């Protein structure tokens, strides 16, 4: 039995499609939502020259962005339709560089309250090696 509850296949497919077409920042970086459940998500980021810093490795901000996005997607399946969320705080430790292949950010929500949620995220390369480990706090707010 999975630790995380499946979400509606219609919602899941719509969200995966939406993130490809109406998320300009995701498109800029090349991020892709691979899968999600309530409280869990996978976001992929293929390596690209546009992500590099002067030494030819991916800039930490691109790795951070995939980690932040994965936590957000994990939380999205747990909030009401009349709610949205924003990152309040995030910490990440970089443990290995990224200069080819792709990375996958796997996030899970470890706490969800009425107004805040906390997520953990592991970012791994194509070989399964840990690239970064992060923790994020999100604020859950009512839509206007």
C-alpha positions as CSV (number, residue, x, y, z in Angstrom):
1,X,0.0,0.0,0.0
2,X,1.3,3.4,-0.9
3,X,2.0,6.0,1.7
4,X,0.2,8.6,-0.4
5,X,-3.3,8.7,-1.7
6,X,-4.0,8.8,-5.4
7,X,-5.7,11.9,-6.8
8,X,-8.3,11.9,-9.5
9,X,-6.8,10.9,-12.8
10,X,-8.6,13.7,-14.5
11,X,-7.2,16.3,-12.1
12,X,-3.7,14.7,-12.4
13,X,-3.7,14.7,-16.2
14,X,-5.1,18.2,-16.4
15,X,-2.4,19.6,-14.0
16,X,0.4,17.8,-15.8
17,X,-0.9,19.3,-19.1
18,X,-1.4,22.8,-17.5
19,X,2.1,23.0,-16.1
20,X,3.4,22.3,-19.6
21,X,1.4,25.1,-21.2
22,X,0.6,27.9,-18.7
23,X,3.6,28.0,-16.4
24,X,6.1,30.4,-18.1
25,X,8.8,30.0,-15.4
26,X,8.6,26.2,-15.7
27,X,8.9,26.5,-19.5
28,X,11.8,28.8,-19.2
29,X,13.8,26.3,-17.1
30,X,12.4,23.2,-18.8
31,X,10.8,21.7,-15.7
32,X,8.1,19.0,-16.1
33,X,5.6,17.6,-13.6
34,X,6.1,13.9,-13.9
35,X,3.7,12.5,-11.3
36,X,1.8,13.5,-8.2
37,X,-0.4,12.2,-5.4
38,X,-1.9,13.8,-2.3
39,X,1.2,15.0,-0.4
40,X,3.8,13.7,-2.9
41,X,5.2,14.8,-6.3
42,X,8.0,14.3,-8.8
43,X,9.3,17.2,-10.9
44,X,12.0,16.6,-13.6
45,X,14.5,19.1,-14.9
46,X,16.7,18.2,-17.8
47,X,20.2,19.7,-18.0
48,X,20.5,22.5,-20.5
49,X,23.3,25.0,-21.2
50,X,20.8,27.9,-20.3
51,X,20.9,26.6,-16.7
52,X,24.6,26.9,-16.3
53,X,26.8,29.2,-14.3
54,X,30.2,30.2,-15.7
55,X,31.9,26.9,-14.8
56,X,29.5,24.9,-16.9
57,X,27.5,23.3,-14.1
58,X,23.8,24.0,-13.4
59,X,23.2,27.1,-11.3
60,X,21.9,26.3,-7.8
61,X,18.8,28.4,-8.5
62,X,17.7,26.0,-11.1
63,X,18.0,23.1,-8.7
64,X,16.3,25.1,-6.0
65,X,13.4,25.9,-8.3
66,X,12.8,22.3,-9.1
67,X,12.8,21.5,-5.4
68,X,10.4,24.3,-4.6
69,X,8.1,23.3,-7.5
70,X,8.0,19.7,-6.3
71,X,6.9,20.7,-2.8
72,X,4.3,23.0,-4.2
73,X,2.8,20.2,-6.4
74,X,2.8,17.8,-3.5
75,X,0.8,20.3,-1.5
76,X,-1.6,21.1,-4.3
77,X,-3.3,17.8,-4.1
78,X,-4.0,18.4,-0.4
79,X,-5.6,21.9,-0.4
80,X,-9.2,22.9,-1.2
81,X,-10.1,24.4,-4.6
82,X,-10.7,27.8,-3.0
83,X,-7.2,27.8,-1.6
84,X,-3.7,28.5,-3.0
85,X,-0.3,28.5,-1.5
86,X,3.0,30.4,-1.4
87,X,6.5,29.5,-0.3
88,X,7.2,31.3,3.0
89,X,10.7,29.8,3.7
90,X,12.9,27.2,2.1
91,X,16.3,25.8,2.9
92,X,18.4,23.6,0.6
93,X,21.7,21.9,1.0
94,X,23.6,21.2,-2.2
95,X,25.7,18.1,-2.1
96,X,26.7,17.4,-5.7
97,X,26.9,19.4,-8.9
98,X,24.6,18.8,-11.9
99,X,26.1,19.1,-15.4
100,X,24.4,16.5,-17.6
101,X,21.3,14.3,-17.8
102,X,18.4,15.3,-15.7
103,X,17.5,15.7,-12.1
104,X,14.3,14.6,-10.4
105,X,12.9,16.4,-7.3
106,X,10.8,14.1,-5.2
107,X,8.8,15.9,-2.5
108,X,6.5,14.9,0.3
109,X,4.5,16.9,2.7
110,X,5.4,16.0,6.3
111,X,2.9,18.3,8.0
112,X,-0.2,20.2,6.9
113,X,-2.1,22.4,9.2
114,X,-4.9,24.9,8.5
115,X,-2.6,27.8,7.5
116,X,0.9,26.2,6.9
117,X,2.5,23.1,5.5
118,X,6.0,21.7,5.6
119,X,7.6,19.7,2.8
120,X,10.8,17.7,2.4
121,X,12.4,17.2,-1.0
122,X,15.3,15.1,-2.3
123,X,16.8,16.1,-5.7
124,X,18.6,13.2,-7.4
125,X,20.5,12.9,-10.7
126,X,19.9,10.2,-13.4
127,X,22.1,7.8,-11.5
128,X,20.0,8.2,-8.3
129,X,22.7,10.2,-6.5
130,X,21.6,12.9,-4.1
131,X,22.2,16.3,-5.6
132,X,20.3,18.4,-2.9
133,X,18.1,18.0,0.1
134,X,15.6,20.7,1.0
135,X,12.8,21.6,3.4
136,X,10.1,24.2,2.7
137,X,7.3,25.9,4.6
138,X,4.3,27.0,2.6
139,X,1.4,29.3,3.6
140,X,-2.0,28.2,2.6
141,X,-4.3,31.1,1.7
142,X,-7.9,31.6,0.6
143,X,-8.3,32.6,-3.1
144,X,-9.8,36.1,-3.6
